[in-house]
Amino acid sequence: MDIHETVNRARISKAHRVVEPHVRRTPVVRARGEDFGLAAGPVDFKLELMQHAGSFKTRGAFLNLLTREVPPAGVAAASGGNHGAAVAYAAMKLGVPAKIFVPGISSPAKRARMREYGADLVVTGERYADALAACDAWVPASGALAVHAFDQAETLLGQGTLGTELEEQSPDLDTVLVAVGGGGLIGGVAAWYAGAARVVGVEPEGAPTLTKALEAGRPVDAEAGSVAADSLAPRRVGELVYPIAERYVDRVVLVEDAAILAAQEALWRVLRVVAEPGGAAAFAALLSGRYAPAPGERVGLVVSGGNTVAVDFARVASV
């Protein structure tokens, strides 16, 4: 499969028409850089944490369930948390069974949301890779439809619809900052822009999946730590994601956990937005200076991941 023929602007536009009745058109908030103590000009925040189920993952989940044949056994997915919540939500809305496998690091808030949506939840292993192995073992015996969190064409196309919206809402962006885990979001967004705007990946230092892949010239295993491990720490970037990133992602920057926590606090303090660590990672690159815009550069970024409990920002500020 030539992924560039499968995941591209035309097909993402078609995917957007399919999922649009089922997902929220999440808002973009334009804030002044100086509000955060930055020399940068205006920054556009795409608040995808306001999406159904709390993240962009809902887009890919709906596209999978709406365009693939779902058997009587329903759907199955492995997830650090947000993908599972999204698949559970889409399954609930479309009236199909869902079985979700999550690792021990998944947060209680995310597990609660999956159960709230009626999914059969299995907690197994410590990391995403463990949950994926369990899901892969269960699917053949059950006959369920597997919905991959990032390494699947329908998932990439669905996540790319965020790029469609963002370009409509903020047509003058020069650069879009996107957090990277397995790469479903950055793959979809990069395929949408296809060089029309710079797409910059942001990863935790403890989970450099795309960084390691670009260094090696192919997806390879990477560390899977970080405060954002339940959303940004699979073992490796997706095989389908990699060629898209290699062609269209301008660069990848790494951020420390302390910078992610500081970005969480700043989002709350200035915008009154409560994001989980993975949702604050893209902003962490800007706030920490790991990504420094040129004078006059228009920057947008995605804040996605709102499945969190109340945050003790006094503790965060002390890190």
N, C-alpha and C positions, 0 to 999 in steps of 0.2 A: 504494500500500500504506500503510495506517495502521499505523505501526510500534508504536503503543501497543496495538493489537489483536493484533499478531503477536508482540511481545516483552513479556510480562507475567508476573505471578506464576504464574498457572495453567499457562501453557505452559512456564515454566521448571521447574515441578514435574514436568511430563510428561517434559521433557528429562532431568531428574535420574534418573528411573527408567530411561531408556534408557542413559545413560552410566555409571550407578553400577557395573555389573559390570566395567567396563573402566578405571576410574580409581581412584586412591587417595583415601580420606577422610583428608586431610592434617590433622595435629594443630594444636591451638591451645595456645600456651604463655602463661600469665598471669604477667607479671613486675611487680615494683613499680617505679613511676616513679623512686623514689629510687635504685634500682640504677644508673640512668643519670644521676643528678644532676638529675632533674626534680622539680618540685613536684607534678606530676600524680600522680593515684592509680594504681591498677593499670592496666596496658596489656595487651590481648590481642593476641598476634601469631599470625596465621593463616599457618602455615609452608607455603605452597604451593610453595616451591622444592623440597619433597620429593615433588612430584608426578612421575609418569612423565615422562620427557624434560625434567624440571627446571623446569616452569612451568605456570601455569593454562591455557596454550594447548592442552594435551592434551584438555581438556574439549570445547572447540569443535571440535577436529580429529575426535574420535571421533563427535560428534553429526553432523557433515557426512557422514562416511563411512558411518554407520549409517542415516541417514534419507534420503539422496539416492542416486540410481542412479549407480553408479560404472561407467563404460564400460571396455572391455578396455584402453584406453590408460592407465587409471589416473587419478591425480590430479596436479595441479600447483599450486604455491603460490609466492608471493614473500614474502620474509621478511628481517628484520634478523638473524634467527637462531633465536629461541625458537619462533616459529610453524612455521618450517621443520622444526625438530627434532620438534615435536609431530606434524605431519602425517606426517613420515617414520616416526615411531614407530607411529602408528595404522595407517598403510599396511602396515608390516611385520607388525603383529599380525593384520591382517585379510587379508593375502596379496595386496595389490594394488600395482602399480608406483607410484612417486612420483618426480616431477621437481621439484626445488626451486631457485629462483633467489634468490641472495643478493648484496648489494652488497659492495664491497671493505672496508667498515668492519665487516663481520661478524667476530666473534672466531674465532681458530683453534679454541678449545674447542667452539664451536657448530658450526663446519664439520665437525670431527672426529666429533661426535655424529651429525650427519646422515648422514655416510658410514657410520658404524657401524651405523646402522639400515637401510642398503642403498639410500638414495636416490641418484638421479642428480643430482649437484650442479653448478650452473652459477653461477660467480662473474662478475658483470657490473656495471659502473658503480661509483659511489662511495656512493650513498645508496639507501634503500629505494625511493624513487620510480623509480630506474633499473631495479631488479630487477623492480618491478611492471610497468613498461612492457615489459620483455623477456618476462615471463610472459604478459601479455595478448596479445602478438604470437604467442606459440608455441601457446597453447591452441586457437585455431580450426583451425589446420593439423593439429594432432595428434589432436584429438577428446577430449583429456583433460578431466576435471572440475576446474574452478578452485575452490580453497578459499581464500577471502579471509581475511586475517589479522584483520580487525575489522569490515568493512563488509558484513556478510551476516547475515541473520536467524538461521541455524543457528549461526553463530559466536557471536553475542550470547547466544542461548539457552544454549548450552553453557557460556560463561563465567559466566552468571548462576547456574549450579549451585553455584559457590563461595559465593554469597550464601546459598543454601539451607542448605548445611553450616554456615556461620558462624553463622547465626541459631540453628540447633539447638545448636551448641556453646557459644555465648555469647549467650543470649537477652536479656541485660540491657544491651546496648550502646546508648548514645545516639548515637555517631558512629563512622563507619567511614572511614578514610583509605585512598585507593586511588590508586596511580600511574597516570598517563595517558600513553599514546602515541597510537595511533590511536583509542582509546576503547572497544575491545571489552570489556575487563574492567569499567570503570566504567559502561558502558552496561548490561551484564548485571546487575551488582550493584545499580545504582540502580533498574532496573526491578523487581528482586526486592523490595527494601525499599519502594519506591514511597512514600517519605515516612515510613515507620514508624521509621526512624532516619536521622539526617543522613548523607549521603554527601558527602565532601569530596575533590575531586581534587587531586593533587599533580603538578606538572610541573617539569622543569628550566627554569631561566631561558633556556637556550639552545634550548629546544624547546617553546614555549608554544602548542601546537596548539589546545587547548580554550579557553584564555584568549583567544586571538585570535578564535576563532569566536564566543564569547559577546559579545565587544566589537563584532564586526561584525554579529551577528545571523544568521550563517550560517557554514558551514565556509569558511575561506579559507587560503591558503598562509601558512605561518609559518616562522621560522628552524628549522633542523634540525641544531643543534650539540649540545654537551654530552658529558660523560664517559659518559653513558648513551645515546648516540646509536644504538647497535645494538639497543636495545629500546624507546626512548621518543622516537624522532625521525622519524616519517613527516612528509611535507610538510604534511598537513592532517588534521584529525579526520574521522571517517567521516560520510557523509551520513545514514545510518540512526542513527548514534550521537547526532548533534546534538540532535534533538527530544527524545530521552530525557534527555539531560544538561540541556537547557534546562528541562525540567519537574521533574526529580527531584534534580539535583546542587545541593547547598546553596551551594557556592562552590568556587573553584579557587585554590590558593596556589602560588607559585613558589619554588623552592629553588635555591641556588647549587650549583655542582659541588663546592665544598669541603665543603658541608654533606652532600652525598650520600656523599662519601668518608669523612667523619667518622662517618656513620651505619653505613657498612660496617664500620668499625673497631669501633664500639660493639657492633654485633650479634655480632661475633666475640668481643670481650673479655668481654661479659656472658653471652651465650647460647650461645657457641661455634657460631654459625651463620655460614656463609660464603655471602654473597649477592653477586650481581653488582650493579653500580651501579644498574641499573633496579629491582632487587629491594629496594634499600635506600632508594629515593626517598621512599616514603610515610613511613617512620620519620624521614627527614631533616627533614620538616616539623615533626614533634613535637620532635625533638632540638634543632633550631635556633631554636625559638620562632615559626616562621612560622605554625604553628597552635598556639594556646594554649587548652587546655581550660578551661572554667569550673570552679569548685570543685564537686566531686562528680560531674563528667561522666565517664561510662564510655566509654573509647575503645578501639576495635579497629583493627587495620591489617593489610594484606596484605603479606607478604614473598614475592615471587614472582620467580624468576630465579636459578637456581643453576648456570647453565652458565658457569662461570668457571674459570680456572686459579688456582693459589695466589696469594694477594695478599700483597704486601709491606706489612704494616701499619705498619712503622717509617716507610716512605715516606709512607703515607697520613696518619699522625699529624703529619708535618712540613708538610702542605699548609696 
